[in-house]
Amino acid sequence: MKLLNPKTETYSHLDDESKEIMKKTIEFFEKKGKLKILDDDHKRVWYADFLDFVKKEQIFAKLMTPKGYGPSNSRWDSNRIMAFNEILGFYGLCYWYTWQVTMLGLGPIWLSKNEEIKNKTADLLIKGEIFAFGLSEKEHGADLISSDMMLIPGSDGNYIARGDKYYIGNGNKAALVSTFGKVEGSGEFVFFAVNSQHEKYECKQNVVTSQNYVAEYELHDYPITEKDILSRGREAWDASLATIAFCKFNLGWGSIGIATHAFYESINHASKRRLFNQYVTDFPHIQQLFMDSYMRLMAMKMFASRATDYMRTASKTDRRYLLFNPMVKMKVTMQGEEVVHALWDIIAAKGLNKDMYFEMAIRDIQMLPRLEGTVHVNMVLIMKFMHNYFFNPDPSLPEIPRAIGKEDDTFLFNQGATTKGLEKLRFHDYKTAYSKCDLPNVNVFEEQIEKFKELLDKATPDKSQKNDIDFMLTIGEMFALVAYGQLILENASLEKISDAVVEQIFDFMIRDFSKFATQLYSKPTSTPDQQKICLEILKKPVENKERFQKIYKEDILSLVDTYEMNR
């Protein structure tokens, strides 16, 4: 496990064709050059050149068409999808965004039983078309129950669609927009497909001031037949949530890409900058900022990579990914924001220069925690799993291997009612991963976990606290840290990550746990018993100066000048 370096990455874990996709994509961006990418960003140029490249190389068709519908070499393989995500984030979030919202638009189609429209979609992907996900509305956001988009039945058995959608990426060019609404009269939920170029489709405006096109569109009695309907009732409801569920992890990988590029720019700049007769990289506080940024970034990759294994191996009897996926969206993107902000403290005003990728990174890294459901929404979701995670493990669940084969991730499109019975989902014992790692900082972290479990068991939040979202969000942060550490340790074992790196990762994990314990202690409603346990959670990492300096010199400073984007 290492940071992506586009100029040296071999993608040895991928098959030959997938390697070729990644290398050609890198070549496209490096040939375009940083200054052109930044100029397009400043002038808000529509990324037609990127979409032309995607069309020529059939990239979206190969990566986002499940086996059996498109080219013989196409498949929905989340392992290579995450690699592509990282590349797009690395070079510019706008390129990642058009890919992400295309995937969202495809979700309800591939989840549908409408075989005719699936085959049509496969053909459109081959032609290089993009797609959109018409879910949100101006007045209701993503509140599906309050949707005002109506499908109105006619006397001939057909329908007309009437209503407005807001904040819809690719809504200006999408060949098909998967649109969520209700059937007038019955109130039945429905997904149907419309074409953004149809005369009854009005693209009203771009609601953002960036290079992306995030549309408000309105349907003016748009004609709909049964051939255009993707799903109804419970299936339509589930299609919306299932699509968001398996697209969420894209945001984490986009964040990893952004933070990685920002790291290279920061270390290259700081290593050459002399202040007060020494290099910036020699200042102790700068070393700590770089160390924490590097370790948080490594942890982000380790967790997100391992979470992908759980998604690829999911089944009707094993849906553990429904905890880990929203964490890739929530935890990893928040960590990415923290990394870029720390790096910005290092390079300061340089990060605002118009010829720096960092200038885009500062802006874009803040978007990802706030897309596809806010951090708060995803935190509330994962807390549904907390009781079973800690107190009711299922020993029959299998240990998941590294899932890097060429399989098609078919379960994602056959998962049924993903929103039912989340509180009943069970997990393997998290202690297994921790018990296999006998390292000082991991052991300290385990002590913090046990105290946190004691709080949940013996100083359980009462009814009023459970209804206090502010209080429970901090509980959720502490729970998330435990699951985060679990998958990091699992990955460390599989990837043979050095003990020194694991120890340094858990250095910041201990400090984060203590930070959230302090926040919980300080809540107005925390009880004396809860406050007592919070104080017992507060711990310091085990310091090892030799380890710190070894990693700093061998892992971090060794990255100086190893990557700089072609200008």
C-alpha positions as CSV (number, residue, x, y, z in Angstrom):
1,M,0.0,0.0,0.0
2,K,1.5,3.3,-1.1
3,L,0.5,6.7,-2.4
4,L,-0.5,6.8,-6.0
5,N,2.3,8.1,-8.2
6,P,0.9,8.2,-11.8
7,K,4.4,8.2,-13.4
8,T,5.5,5.0,-11.7
9,E,2.2,3.1,-10.8
10,T,2.1,-0.3,-12.6
11,Y,-1.4,-1.4,-11.4
12,S,0.1,-4.9,-11.0
13,H,-3.1,-6.1,-9.2
14,L,-5.2,-5.5,-12.3
15,D,-5.6,-7.5,-15.5
16,D,-4.0,-6.2,-18.7
17,E,-7.0,-4.4,-20.1
18,S,-7.7,-2.7,-16.8
19,K,-4.1,-1.6,-16.6
20,E,-4.4,-0.2,-20.1
21,I,-7.5,1.9,-19.1
22,M,-5.7,3.4,-16.1
23,K,-2.5,4.1,-18.0
24,K,-4.2,5.7,-20.9
25,T,-6.3,7.9,-18.6
26,I,-3.1,9.0,-16.8
27,E,-1.5,9.7,-20.2
28,F,-4.5,11.8,-21.2
29,F,-4.2,14.1,-18.2
30,E,-0.4,14.3,-18.2
31,K,-0.5,15.2,-21.9
32,K,-3.1,17.9,-21.3
33,G,-0.9,19.3,-18.5
34,K,-1.5,21.0,-15.2
35,L,-1.7,24.6,-16.6
36,K,-4.4,23.6,-19.1
37,I,-6.4,21.8,-16.5
38,L,-6.2,24.8,-14.2
39,D,-7.1,27.2,-17.1
40,D,-10.1,25.2,-18.0
41,D,-11.1,25.2,-14.3
42,H,-10.7,29.0,-14.0
43,K,-12.7,29.6,-17.2
44,R,-15.3,26.9,-16.4
45,V,-14.8,25.1,-19.7
46,W,-17.0,22.1,-20.2
47,Y,-14.8,19.0,-20.3
48,A,-15.7,17.8,-23.8
49,D,-12.1,16.7,-24.4
50,F,-12.3,14.3,-21.5
51,L,-15.6,12.9,-22.7
52,D,-14.3,12.5,-26.2
53,F,-11.4,10.5,-24.8
54,V,-13.8,8.4,-22.7
55,K,-15.8,7.7,-25.9
56,K,-12.8,6.8,-28.0
57,E,-11.4,4.4,-25.4
58,Q,-14.9,3.1,-24.4
59,I,-13.9,3.6,-20.8
60,F,-17.4,4.2,-19.3
61,A,-18.8,1.3,-21.3
62,K,-16.1,-1.1,-20.1
63,L,-16.1,0.0,-16.4
64,M,-19.9,0.7,-15.9
65,T,-21.7,-2.0,-17.9
66,P,-22.4,-5.2,-16.1
67,K,-21.4,-8.4,-17.9
68,G,-23.9,-9.5,-20.4
69,Y,-25.1,-6.1,-21.6
70,G,-22.3,-4.3,-23.3
71,P,-19.0,-5.2,-24.9
72,S,-17.7,-8.7,-24.1
73,N,-14.9,-7.2,-22.0
74,S,-17.2,-5.0,-19.9
75,R,-18.0,-5.8,-16.2
76,W,-18.9,-3.9,-13.0
77,D,-15.7,-4.6,-11.0
78,S,-15.5,-2.3,-8.0
79,N,-11.8,-3.0,-7.6
80,R,-10.9,-1.3,-10.9
81,I,-13.7,1.3,-10.4
82,M,-11.9,2.5,-7.2
83,A,-8.6,2.8,-9.1
84,F,-10.3,4.9,-11.8
85,N,-11.9,7.0,-9.1
86,E,-8.5,7.7,-7.5
87,I,-7.0,8.8,-10.9
88,L,-9.9,11.2,-11.6
89,G,-9.8,12.8,-8.2
90,F,-6.0,13.1,-8.5
91,Y,-6.3,15.3,-11.7
92,G,-9.5,17.2,-11.1
93,L,-12.8,16.7,-9.3
94,C,-14.8,17.9,-12.3
95,Y,-13.7,14.8,-14.3
96,W,-14.5,12.6,-11.3
97,Y,-17.9,14.3,-11.0
98,T,-19.2,13.6,-14.5
99,W,-18.2,9.9,-14.0
100,Q,-19.9,9.8,-10.6
101,V,-23.2,11.2,-11.6
102,T,-23.2,9.0,-14.7
103,M,-22.8,6.0,-12.3
104,L,-25.7,7.3,-10.2
105,G,-27.8,7.6,-13.3
106,L,-27.0,4.1,-14.3
107,G,-27.9,2.6,-10.9
108,P,-31.7,2.6,-11.3
109,I,-31.3,1.3,-14.8
110,W,-29.1,-1.7,-13.9
111,L,-31.3,-2.4,-10.9
112,S,-34.4,-2.4,-13.1
113,K,-36.2,-5.4,-14.6
114,N,-36.7,-3.4,-17.9
115,E,-34.4,-5.4,-20.2
116,E,-35.1,-3.3,-23.2
117,I,-33.9,-0.1,-21.6
118,K,-30.8,-1.9,-20.2
119,N,-29.8,-3.0,-23.7
120,K,-30.4,0.6,-24.9
121,T,-28.3,1.9,-22.1
122,A,-25.4,-0.4,-23.0
123,D,-25.5,0.9,-26.6
124,L,-25.5,4.5,-25.4
125,L,-22.5,3.8,-23.2
126,I,-20.6,2.4,-26.3
127,K,-21.5,5.7,-28.1
128,G,-19.9,7.6,-25.3
129,E,-23.0,9.0,-23.7
130,I,-23.3,10.2,-20.1
131,F,-26.2,9.8,-17.7
132,A,-27.8,11.6,-14.8
133,F,-29.7,10.8,-11.5
134,G,-32.9,12.9,-11.2
135,L,-33.6,12.5,-7.5
136,S,-33.2,15.8,-5.6
137,E,-35.7,18.7,-5.7
138,K,-35.3,22.4,-4.9
139,E,-37.8,22.4,-2.2
140,H,-37.3,19.0,-0.7
141,G,-33.6,18.0,-1.3
142,A,-33.4,14.2,-1.2
143,D,-36.6,13.8,0.8
144,L,-38.1,11.2,-1.5
145,I,-41.4,11.1,0.3
146,S,-42.1,14.7,-0.5
147,S,-41.2,14.5,-4.2
148,D,-43.3,16.7,-6.4
149,M,-42.3,15.1,-9.7
150,M,-45.5,13.5,-11.0
151,L,-46.2,10.8,-13.5
152,I,-49.8,11.5,-14.7
153,P,-51.7,8.5,-16.2
154,G,-53.5,9.1,-19.5
155,S,-56.6,7.4,-20.9
156,D,-54.5,5.5,-23.5
157,G,-52.4,3.7,-20.8
158,N,-49.4,6.0,-21.3
159,Y,-48.4,8.9,-19.0
160,I,-47.1,12.4,-19.0
161,A,-44.3,13.6,-16.6
162,R,-44.6,17.0,-14.9
163,G,-42.3,18.5,-12.3
164,D,-38.9,20.0,-11.5
165,K,-35.6,18.5,-10.4
166,Y,-32.7,20.4,-8.9
167,Y,-28.9,19.8,-8.4
168,I,-28.7,17.1,-11.1
169,G,-25.2,16.6,-12.4
170,N,-24.9,16.0,-16.2
171,G,-28.5,17.2,-16.5
172,N,-27.5,19.3,-19.6
173,K,-26.2,16.5,-21.7
174,A,-27.4,13.1,-20.3
175,A,-28.7,10.7,-22.8
176,L,-30.9,9.2,-20.1
177,V,-31.9,10.9,-16.8
178,S,-33.2,8.3,-14.3
179,T,-36.0,10.4,-12.7
180,F,-37.7,9.6,-9.4
181,G,-41.3,10.7,-8.8
182,K,-44.8,9.5,-7.9
183,V,-47.8,8.3,-9.9
184,E,-50.5,10.9,-9.6
185,G,-53.6,9.6,-7.8
186,S,-52.0,6.5,-6.2
187,G,-48.8,8.2,-4.8
188,E,-46.9,5.1,-5.9
189,F,-43.1,5.7,-6.2
190,V,-41.7,5.4,-9.7
191,F,-38.4,5.7,-11.6
192,F,-38.6,6.5,-15.3
193,A,-36.0,7.6,-17.9
194,V,-36.1,10.8,-19.9
195,N,-33.7,12.3,-22.5
196,S,-32.2,15.7,-21.7
197,Q,-32.4,16.7,-25.4
198,H,-36.2,16.1,-25.7
199,E,-38.4,19.2,-26.5
200,K,-40.4,18.6,-23.3
201,Y,-37.3,18.6,-21.2
202,E,-36.2,22.1,-20.1
203,C,-32.7,22.5,-18.8
204,K,-33.4,25.7,-16.8
205,Q,-30.0,26.6,-15.4
206,N,-26.6,25.5,-14.0
207,V,-27.1,25.9,-10.3
208,V,-23.3,26.1,-9.5
209,T,-20.5,28.3,-10.6
210,S,-17.9,25.7,-11.4
211,Q,-16.7,23.7,-14.4
212,N,-19.4,21.1,-13.7
213,Y,-22.9,21.4,-15.0
214,V,-25.3,20.7,-12.1
215,A,-28.7,21.3,-13.6
216,E,-32.2,22.3,-12.6
217,Y,-34.5,20.7,-15.1
218,E,-38.3,20.7,-15.6
219,L,-40.5,18.3,-17.5
220,H,-43.4,19.9,-19.3
221,D,-45.9,17.1,-19.9
222,Y,-43.0,14.8,-21.1
223,P,-44.5,11.7,-22.8
224,I,-43.8,8.4,-20.9
225,T,-44.7,4.9,-22.0
226,E,-44.2,1.6,-20.1
227,K,-40.9,1.2,-22.1
228,D,-39.5,4.2,-20.2
229,I,-40.5,3.0,-16.7
230,L,-37.6,1.5,-14.7
231,S,-39.3,0.5,-11.5
232,R,-42.4,1.1,-9.3
233,G,-43.4,1.1,-5.7
234,R,-41.0,-0.5,-3.2
235,E,-38.6,-1.4,-6.0
236,A,-38.3,2.3,-7.0
237,W,-37.7,3.3,-3.4
238,D,-35.0,0.6,-3.0
239,A,-33.4,1.5,-6.3
240,S,-32.8,5.0,-5.2
241,L,-31.2,4.0,-1.9
242,A,-29.3,1.0,-3.3
243,T,-27.8,3.2,-6.0
244,I,-26.6,5.7,-3.5
245,A,-25.3,2.9,-1.3
246,F,-22.9,1.4,-3.9
247,C,-21.9,4.8,-5.4
248,K,-20.9,6.3,-2.0
249,F,-17.5,4.8,-2.0
250,N,-16.6,6.8,-5.1
251,L,-16.5,9.9,-2.9
252,G,-13.9,8.5,-0.6
253,W,-11.6,7.5,-3.5
254,G,-12.0,10.9,-5.1
255,S,-10.9,12.4,-1.8
256,I,-7.9,10.1,-1.7
257,G,-6.9,11.2,-5.2
258,I,-7.2,15.0,-4.3
259,A,-5.3,14.7,-1.0
260,T,-2.5,12.6,-2.7
261,H,-1.8,15.2,-5.4
262,A,-1.9,18.0,-2.8
263,F,0.6,16.0,-0.7
264,Y,3.1,15.9,-3.6
265,E,2.8,19.6,-4.2
266,S,3.2,20.3,-0.5
267,I,6.3,18.2,0.1
268,N,8.0,19.4,-3.1
269,H,7.5,23.0,-2.1
270,A,8.3,22.7,1.6
271,S,11.5,20.7,0.9
272,K,13.0,23.6,-1.1
273,R,11.7,26.5,1.1
274,R,14.3,27.9,3.5
275,L,13.1,30.1,6.4
276,F,15.2,31.3,9.3
277,N,18.2,29.5,7.9
278,Q,16.7,26.1,7.7
279,Y,14.4,24.1,5.4
280,V,10.7,24.2,6.2
281,T,10.7,20.4,6.4
282,D,13.1,20.6,9.3
283,F,10.8,22.4,11.6
284,P,9.3,20.0,14.3
285,H,5.7,21.3,13.9
286,I,6.0,20.8,10.1
287,Q,7.3,17.3,10.5
288,Q,4.3,16.6,12.7
289,L,1.9,18.0,10.2
290,F,3.4,16.0,7.4
291,M,3.5,12.9,9.5
292,D,-0.2,13.1,10.4
293,S,-1.2,14.0,6.8
294,Y,0.8,11.0,5.4
295,M,-0.6,8.6,8.0
296,R,-4.2,9.8,7.6
297,L,-3.8,9.4,3.9
298,M,-2.4,5.9,4.2
299,A,-5.2,5.0,6.6
300,M,-7.8,6.4,4.1
301,K,-6.4,4.1,1.4
302,M,-6.2,1.1,3.7
303,F,-9.7,1.4,5.0
304,A,-11.3,2.2,1.6
305,S,-9.5,-0.7,-0.1
306,R,-10.6,-3.1,2.5
307,A,-14.2,-1.8,2.5
308,T,-14.2,-2.6,-1.3
309,D,-13.5,-6.2,-0.5
310,Y,-16.7,-6.4,1.6
311,M,-18.7,-4.8,-1.1
312,R,-17.4,-7.1,-3.8
313,T,-18.2,-10.2,-1.7
314,A,-21.6,-9.1,-0.4
315,S,-24.6,-11.4,-0.6
316,K,-28.1,-11.7,0.8
317,T,-26.6,-13.3,3.9
318,D,-23.6,-11.0,4.3
319,R,-24.3,-7.3,3.9
320,R,-21.6,-6.0,6.2
321,Y,-20.6,-3.5,3.4
322,L,-23.7,-1.4,4.4
323,L,-21.6,-0.2,7.4
324,F,-18.3,0.2,5.7
325,N,-19.6,1.9,2.5
326,P,-21.1,4.9,4.1
327,M,-17.9,5.2,6.2
328,V,-15.8,5.4,3.0
329,K,-18.1,8.3,2.0
330,M,-18.2,9.9,5.5
331,K,-15.0,9.1,7.4
332,V,-12.6,9.0,4.4
333,T,-13.8,12.2,2.9
334,M,-13.7,14.0,6.3
335,Q,-10.1,12.7,6.7
336,G,-9.3,14.0,3.3
337,E,-10.5,17.4,4.3
338,E,-8.3,17.3,7.4
339,V,-5.3,16.2,5.4
340,V,-5.6,19.1,2.9
341,H,-6.1,21.6,5.6
342,A,-3.0,20.4,7.4
343,L,-1.0,20.6,4.2
344,W,-2.4,24.1,3.6
345,D,-1.0,25.1,7.0
346,I,2.4,24.0,5.7
347,I,2.5,25.7,2.3
348,A,0.2,28.6,3.4
349,A,-0.1,31.3,0.7
350,K,1.5,29.1,-2.0
351,G,-1.6,27.0,-1.9
352,L,-3.6,29.9,-3.4
353,N,-1.4,30.4,-6.4
354,K,-3.2,30.1,-9.7
355,D,-0.6,27.6,-11.1
356,M,-1.0,25.2,-8.2
357,Y,-3.3,22.1,-8.2
358,F,-3.6,22.9,-4.5
359,E,-5.8,25.8,-5.3
360,M,-8.4,23.4,-6.7
361,A,-7.8,20.9,-3.9
362,I,-8.7,23.5,-1.2
363,R,-12.1,24.0,-2.8
364,D,-12.9,20.6,-4.0
365,I,-11.9,18.6,-0.9
366,Q,-14.6,20.4,1.0
367,M,-17.4,19.2,-1.4
368,L,-17.0,15.5,-0.9
369,P,-18.2,15.1,2.7
370,R,-21.3,17.1,1.7
371,L,-22.4,15.2,-1.4
372,E,-24.5,12.0,-1.6
373,G,-26.0,12.7,1.8
374,T,-24.2,14.8,4.3
375,V,-21.8,13.4,6.9
376,H,-24.6,13.7,9.5
377,V,-27.0,11.6,7.4
378,N,-24.4,8.9,7.0
379,M,-23.5,9.0,10.6
380,V,-27.1,8.4,11.6
381,L,-27.2,5.5,9.2
382,I,-24.1,3.7,10.6
383,M,-25.3,4.1,14.2
384,K,-28.1,1.7,13.4
385,F,-25.4,-1.0,13.3
386,M,-23.6,0.0,16.6
387,H,-25.4,-2.4,19.0
388,N,-24.9,-5.5,17.0
389,Y,-21.3,-4.5,16.1
390,F,-20.3,-4.3,19.7
391,F,-22.5,-6.7,21.6
392,N,-23.9,-9.3,19.2
393,P,-21.2,-10.6,16.8
394,D,-21.9,-13.5,14.4
395,P,-19.1,-16.1,14.5
396,S,-20.5,-17.8,11.4
397,L,-19.6,-14.9,9.1
398,P,-16.6,-15.7,6.9
399,E,-13.3,-14.0,6.9
400,I,-13.2,-12.0,3.7
401,P,-10.2,-12.4,1.4
402,R,-8.7,-9.7,-0.8
403,A,-11.2,-9.4,-3.7
404,I,-9.1,-8.5,-6.7
405,G,-10.4,-11.0,-9.2
406,K,-12.2,-10.2,-12.5
407,E,-15.6,-11.0,-11.1
408,D,-18.7,-9.0,-12.0
409,D,-20.2,-7.5,-8.8
410,T,-23.7,-8.7,-9.6
411,F,-25.1,-8.6,-6.1
412,L,-25.1,-4.8,-6.2
413,F,-27.9,-5.0,-8.8
414,N,-29.8,-7.9,-7.0
415,Q,-29.7,-6.8,-3.4
416,G,-33.4,-6.2,-2.9
417,A,-34.7,-4.1,0.0
418,T,-31.5,-2.6,1.3
419,T,-33.3,-0.3,3.7
420,K,-35.1,-3.1,5.6
421,G,-33.8,-4.4,8.9
422,L,-30.6,-2.5,9.2
423,E,-30.6,-2.9,13.0
424,K,-30.6,-6.6,12.5
425,L,-27.5,-6.8,10.4
426,R,-24.7,-8.6,12.2
427,F,-20.9,-8.5,11.9
428,H,-17.9,-10.7,12.8
429,D,-16.2,-9.9,16.0
430,Y,-14.1,-6.7,15.6
431,K,-11.8,-8.0,18.4
432,T,-10.4,-10.6,16.0
433,A,-8.5,-7.9,14.0
434,Y,-7.3,-6.1,17.1
435,S,-6.2,-9.3,19.0
436,K,-3.9,-10.3,16.1
437,C,-1.9,-7.1,16.4
438,D,0.2,-6.8,19.6
439,L,1.7,-3.3,19.3
440,P,1.8,-0.6,21.9
441,N,-0.4,2.0,20.3
442,V,-2.9,-0.6,19.1
443,N,-3.1,-1.9,22.6
444,V,-3.8,1.6,24.0
445,F,-6.5,2.1,21.4
446,E,-8.1,-1.2,22.5
447,E,-8.2,0.1,26.0
448,Q,-10.1,3.1,24.8
449,I,-12.5,0.9,22.9
450,E,-13.2,-1.1,26.1
451,K,-14.0,2.0,28.0
452,F,-16.3,3.2,25.2
453,K,-18.1,-0.1,25.3
454,E,-18.5,0.3,29.0
455,L,-20.1,3.7,28.4
456,L,-22.5,2.2,25.9
457,D,-23.3,-0.7,28.3
458,K,-23.3,0.9,31.8
459,A,-23.9,4.6,31.1
460,T,-26.1,4.0,28.1
461,P,-27.5,7.2,26.5
462,D,-31.0,7.8,27.8
463,K,-34.0,8.5,25.6
464,S,-33.5,12.3,25.6
465,Q,-29.9,11.8,24.7
466,K,-30.7,9.4,21.9
467,N,-33.1,12.0,20.5
468,D,-30.3,14.7,20.7
469,I,-28.6,14.4,17.3
470,D,-25.7,16.6,18.4
471,F,-25.0,14.2,21.4
472,M,-25.3,11.1,19.3
473,L,-23.1,12.3,16.4
474,T,-20.2,12.3,18.8
475,I,-21.0,8.8,19.9
476,G,-21.1,7.9,16.2
477,E,-17.7,9.4,15.7
478,M,-16.2,7.2,18.4
479,F,-18.0,4.1,17.0
480,A,-16.7,5.0,13.5
481,L,-13.1,5.1,14.8
482,V,-13.4,1.5,16.1
483,A,-14.6,0.2,12.7
484,Y,-12.1,2.3,10.9
485,G,-9.2,0.8,13.0
486,Q,-10.6,-2.7,12.4
487,L,-10.4,-2.6,8.6
488,I,-7.1,-0.8,8.7
489,L,-5.7,-3.7,10.8
490,E,-7.2,-6.3,8.5
491,N,-5.7,-4.6,5.5
492,A,-2.3,-4.2,7.2
493,S,-2.3,-8.0,7.7
494,L,-3.2,-8.7,4.1
495,E,-0.8,-6.2,2.6
496,K,2.0,-6.8,5.0
497,I,2.2,-3.2,6.1
498,S,5.1,-2.5,8.5
499,D,4.5,-2.4,12.3
500,A,6.0,1.0,12.3
501,V,3.4,2.5,9.9
502,V,0.6,0.7,11.8
503,E,1.9,2.1,15.1
504,Q,2.1,5.7,13.7
505,I,-1.4,5.4,12.3
506,F,-2.8,4.5,15.7
507,D,-0.9,7.4,17.2
508,F,-3.4,9.8,15.5
509,M,-6.2,7.4,16.1
510,I,-5.6,7.5,19.9
511,R,-5.5,11.3,19.8
512,D,-8.8,11.4,17.8
513,F,-10.5,9.1,20.2
514,S,-9.4,11.3,23.1
515,K,-10.7,14.4,21.2
516,F,-14.2,12.9,20.8
517,A,-14.2,11.7,24.4
518,T,-13.5,15.3,25.4
519,Q,-16.3,16.6,23.2
520,L,-18.7,14.0,24.7
521,Y,-17.6,15.0,28.3
522,S,-18.4,18.6,27.5
523,K,-21.9,18.1,26.1
524,P,-24.5,19.9,28.3
525,T,-26.5,16.7,28.8
526,S,-23.7,14.2,29.6
527,T,-24.2,12.5,32.9
528,P,-21.6,12.2,35.7
529,D,-21.2,8.5,34.9
530,Q,-20.6,9.3,31.3
531,Q,-18.2,12.0,32.2
532,K,-16.2,9.7,34.4
533,I,-15.8,7.1,31.6
534,C,-14.9,9.8,29.1
535,L,-12.0,10.9,31.4
536,E,-10.8,7.3,31.5
537,I,-10.9,7.2,27.6
538,L,-8.4,10.1,27.5
539,K,-5.0,8.6,26.7
540,K,-1.8,9.6,25.0
541,P,-0.1,7.6,22.3
542,V,3.1,5.7,23.1
543,E,5.9,8.0,21.9
544,N,8.7,6.6,19.8
545,K,11.0,9.3,18.4
546,E,13.2,6.8,16.6
547,R,10.2,5.4,14.8
548,F,8.9,8.8,13.9
549,Q,12.2,10.0,12.4
550,K,12.7,6.8,10.5
551,I,9.3,7.1,8.8
552,Y,9.7,10.8,8.2
553,K,13.1,10.3,6.5
554,E,12.5,7.0,4.7
555,D,8.8,7.3,3.8
556,I,7.9,11.0,3.6
557,L,11.0,12.9,2.6
558,S,11.8,10.1,0.1
559,L,8.7,11.3,-1.8
560,V,10.3,14.7,-2.6
561,D,10.4,15.3,-6.4
562,T,9.1,11.8,-7.1
563,Y,6.0,13.3,-8.8
564,E,5.3,16.6,-10.4
565,M,2.6,16.9,-13.0
566,N,3.5,17.8,-16.5
567,R,2.9,21.5,-17.0
